[in-house]
């Protein structure tokens, strides 16, 4: 089974927050020695990137150790995968909070969520959480928390033995185009182009009428960042074109379904990309949220094109 690489971008920590055995993090890996899949964790971005040969990188927000908690640096690997794990507080955690139970079984009160990937560092894991609002912040006891849907996807994607690297600086993530080119086999000659079809006119960029009074952090970010507003506006243009092509008796029901779909999208992406009030105060968090939101809006636009 091929190995996997996962890059988790995290916030910078002060040198005194690093454990002694973790301070000798190795330098970058050469392309020749790079495994087909691997895990890299960068403390400046608070994001986890799964790098797989032949596939575009996947990136997820994570929660990292709260201020004052040591964060490991260097190389490790996935030692064990646990489905529906039992949480057992460490001796230090129970000393700091004697009210903690000896263990918490699987269920909604379990801080590990439904999946855990134990790493080579003592008591350090990549896992889910029963507090999704903490993802994207410095809030954990040293582990790397992920949203429930993200850890479920990661759990299925990486095998035991996956190499993991945690670095203090940005993760070196190849652009999607480079990954696709590296995976493409060389062809003797390109195939002849298909017969040309009449190109459909590009969709109009329809602005969101709510932008004038946008108060929700997600809508405010979409409305104020031109690149995000353009992606959102193109999806709206495609939706409007599709509605106009429907018979009049079906148009109202379809418009209502689209409105409900947009509300679900806003709720889901607000949690996935950690878009919260006051996040602009942390430039790293705001940049990560914009990148995540750009990916989500691109996916939404491509889905609208396929319909």
C-alpha positions, 0 to 999 in steps of 0.5 A: 500500500503506498505511503501517504503525506499529510501537511498540517499548517499550524500557528507559530510557537515560541521556541520554549514551547517545543519539546527538546527531542523535537528541535532537530527537525530535518530540512526539506525532502528532495523530490527523488526521496519523496514517498508517493504519499506523506504528511507534513505539518506547518505551524504557521498556517494551521492547516493539514495538507494531504499530498498524494502522487497523481492527485491534487493536494488536499488541505484541511484546517486543524486546531493545534496546542493552546499557548503554553503547550509543547508542540512536537516538531520533526519527523514521525509516522502514523503508528496506529489507526483507531475507529471510535477511540476511547479517550484517556487523559494523560497524567499531566492533564489529570493533575491540572484538572483532577475532575477529569475521568480516567477514560471517556468511551466512544460517544458524543462526549468523547474529545477524540471524535470518531477517528484517531491517528496515533503518531510516534510522539507520546500522547500525540494524535491527529483526531476528530473533536466534539468541539468543531468550533475549536478547529482553526484555533490554538485550543488543544492539549498538543494534538491536532484536531480536525472537523468530523468530515475531514478526519473521516476522509483522512482516516480512509486515505492514509495507512499505518506507517504514513510518514508525518513531518511537523515544521515551524514554517510554511509547508512546501505544497506543490501546486495542483498543476505540478502534481497532475503533470508529474503523474501524467505518463509521456505520450508518443503523440497527442491525440487529434483534437475533437471537432470544435463545438460552438462555445456557450457564452461564459456565465454572467457574474451576478453580484450577491444582493446581500452584499450591501448589508452583509453582516455574517463573517462568511458573506462579508469575506466573499463580498469584500475579496474580489477573487471570492466575489467573482467565483461566487458571482459566476456560480450565481450566473450559472444558476440563473441561466439554468432557472431561466431555461426551466418551464415557468411552473417549475421555476419557483420550486427550483429557486427555493431549492437553490436558496436552501442549498446556499444556506446549507453551503454557508453553514458547512463552509463557515465551520470548514474554513473557520470563518468567525468574527474577529478572525481578521485580527490574526493574519495567518488565520484570515489568509488560511480562511480565504484560501479554504473559501476559495477552494470551496467556491471553486468546487461549487462553481465546477459543480454548477457547470456539471449540472 
